[in-house]
Amino acid sequence: MVDLTGFRRSQGVTLQPITFAVLVFSLIVLRVSAVEDEFGLDAEPARGYELTMDAEIDDALLLAPNLDNGRRIFQICTECHKNNAWGSDDGEFPQIAGQHRSVIIKQIADIRYGNRDNPTMLPFAQRAFFESPQGFSDVAGYLSSLPVTPRPGIGPGNDLEYGAQLYKKNCSQCHEDNGMGDDETYFPRIQGQHFEYLVRQLKWIRAPS
């Protein structure tokens, strides 16, 4: 049979979890390497950061994004976030299409400088094409220009009225009443985000260990 990772498993063959994870990671590495070659992306980590994190964010926000270069850089991200940047319905990877440009810039910087623990994203945030703020600006500008998915992953729909009350009381001050967030204050758009991704993030925030 063929599983979700796209390779065939023979009947009667059982893969141990560690072996399976290694195989999946190896496939991702191979596919990312092919994308790097195709689009001329530098696979090496940045040789050094010329600015502090805050200065890098500020400079990136001031630079006009080159959307064509942003699309080129984003190709290395499509293995997880998909070509349309809609992520996965099961919430394993978030939708980042239509996200505020400032939020994407700050999240990349936070991961790059160790303010946010994300081992999967760290090697990408450290790549040489982010050596200057222009790379941040370009990929963030491209992603913010994309349309969001019309069919995000949704939950069971239980207690929606109570959920609305909780959201208004605890979340709306930052993320706005409609969940659109705020570009100027770096609060992300969560409207239309996959249900399972939001649930996982809330659990991690409440009990990060």
C-alpha positions in Angstrom: 0.0 0.0 0.0 1.0 3.6 -0.3 1.0 5.8 2.8 0.7 9.5 3.1 4.4 10.1 2.6 4.2 8.8 -0.9 6.3 5.7 -0.7 5.1 2.1 -1.0 5.1 -0.3 1.9 5.1 -4.1 1.2 2.4 -6.1 2.9 3.6 -7.8 6.1 6.5 -5.3 6.5 6.3 -3.2 9.7 8.4 -0.1 10.1 9.5 0.9 13.6 8.6 4.5 14.4 12.2 5.7 14.5 13.0 4.0 11.1 9.9 5.4 9.6 10.7 8.9 10.8 14.2 8.6 9.4 12.9 7.5 6.0 10.4 10.4 5.9 13.1 12.9 6.8 15.4 11.5 4.2 12.7 11.9 1.5 12.1 15.5 2.5 15.9 16.3 2.4 16.1 14.7 -1.1 13.2 16.7 -2.4 14.4 20.0 -0.8 17.8 19.4 -2.3 16.2 19.0 -5.8 14.3 22.3 -5.3 17.5 24.1 -4.2 19.2 22.9 -7.4 16.3 23.8 -9.6 15.8 27.4 -8.3 19.5 28.2 -7.5 18.9 28.5 -3.8 22.0 28.5 -1.5 21.8 25.5 0.8 24.5 26.8 3.1 23.7 28.5 6.4 24.2 32.2 6.6 27.9 33.0 7.2 26.9 35.6 9.8 24.2 38.0 10.8 25.1 41.6 10.1 22.4 43.0 12.3 20.6 42.4 15.6 17.3 40.6 15.4 15.3 43.9 16.0 17.3 45.8 13.4 16.8 42.9 10.9 13.1 43.0 11.4 12.9 46.8 11.2 15.0 46.9 8.0 12.9 44.1 6.4 9.7 45.9 7.1 11.0 49.0 5.4 12.2 47.3 2.3 9.9 46.9 -0.7 9.4 43.2 -1.3 10.4 41.6 -4.6 7.6 39.1 -5.0 9.3 37.1 -7.8 12.3 36.5 -5.5 9.9 35.7 -2.7 8.2 33.1 -4.8 11.6 31.6 -5.7 12.7 31.4 -2.0 9.4 29.9 -1.0 9.9 26.9 -3.3 12.1 25.4 -0.6 9.1 25.6 1.8 6.6 23.9 -0.4 7.4 20.3 0.7 5.7 21.1 4.1 3.5 24.2 3.4 2.5 23.1 -0.1 2.7 25.2 -3.3 -0.3 27.4 -2.4 1.0 27.9 1.2 -2.2 26.4 2.6 -0.4 23.9 4.8 -2.2 20.7 5.8 -5.8 20.2 6.9 -4.7 18.0 9.8 -2.8 20.9 11.2 0.7 19.4 11.0 1.7 22.4 9.0 -0.1 25.8 9.3 -1.6 27.9 6.5 0.7 30.8 5.9 -0.9 32.2 2.8 -2.5 35.6 3.5 -0.6 36.0 6.8 0.5 39.5 7.7 3.9 40.4 6.2 5.1 41.7 9.6 4.1 38.4 11.3 6.0 36.3 8.8 9.1 38.4 9.1 9.1 38.3 12.9 8.4 34.6 13.1 11.3 33.8 10.8 13.5 36.1 12.9 12.3 34.6 16.1 13.2 31.1 14.9 16.5 32.2 13.4 17.7 33.9 16.6 16.3 31.2 19.0 13.4 33.1 20.5 11.0 30.4 19.2 11.8 26.7 19.5 11.0 25.2 16.1 13.6 22.5 15.1 11.9 21.8 11.8 12.0 25.5 10.7 15.4 26.4 12.1 17.6 25.1 9.3 15.5 27.0 6.8 15.5 30.2 8.8 19.3 30.1 9.0 19.7 29.7 5.2 22.0 32.1 3.4 19.1 33.6 1.4 18.0 35.2 4.7 21.5 36.6 5.2 20.1 40.1 4.6 16.7 41.6 5.5 15.8 41.7 1.8 15.2 37.9 1.8 12.8 38.3 4.8 10.9 41.0 3.0 10.6 39.2 -0.3 9.3 35.9 1.0 6.9 37.6 3.5 5.6 39.9 0.8 4.9 37.0 -1.5 3.1 34.9 1.1 1.0 37.8 2.3 -0.2 38.3 -1.3 -1.5 34.8 -1.6 -5.2 33.9 -1.1 -6.2 31.8 1.9 -7.7 28.4 1.5 -11.5 28.4 1.2 -11.6 25.1 3.0 -9.4 25.0 6.1 -9.4 22.0 8.4 -12.4 22.4 10.8 -13.4 21.0 14.2 -16.5 19.2 15.3 -18.5 22.4 15.7 -19.5 21.7 19.3 -20.3 24.6 21.7 -19.6 27.3 19.1 -21.5 29.9 21.1 -19.3 29.2 24.2 -16.3 29.2 22.0 -17.2 32.7 20.7 -17.6 33.9 24.3 -14.2 32.6 25.2 -12.6 34.1 22.1 -14.2 37.5 22.8 -13.0 37.5 26.4 -9.5 36.2 25.9 -8.4 36.6 22.3 -10.1 39.5 20.5 -8.2 42.3 22.1 -5.1 41.2 20.2 -6.4 39.1 17.3 -9.4 41.4 16.6 -13.1 40.4 16.7 -12.9 38.7 13.4 -9.6 36.9 14.0 -7.7 39.0 11.4 -5.0 40.0 13.8 -3.0 43.2 13.4 -0.1 43.8 11.0 1.3 46.8 12.9 1.5 45.0 16.2 2.6 41.6 14.9 -0.5 39.7 16.0 -1.1 37.0 13.5 -4.2 36.4 11.5 -5.9 33.2 12.9 -9.2 33.4 11.0 -9.2 30.5 8.5 -6.3 28.7 10.2 -6.6 24.9 10.5 -8.5 23.8 13.6 -6.0 21.1 14.6 -3.0 23.5 14.3 -4.8 26.1 16.5 -5.6 23.4 19.1 -2.0 22.2 19.1 -0.6 25.7 19.5 -2.9 26.4 22.4 -1.9 23.2 24.2 1.8 24.0 23.7 1.3 27.5 25.1 -0.5 26.2 28.1 1.9 23.3 28.8 5.1 23.8 26.7 6.9 21.0 28.5 
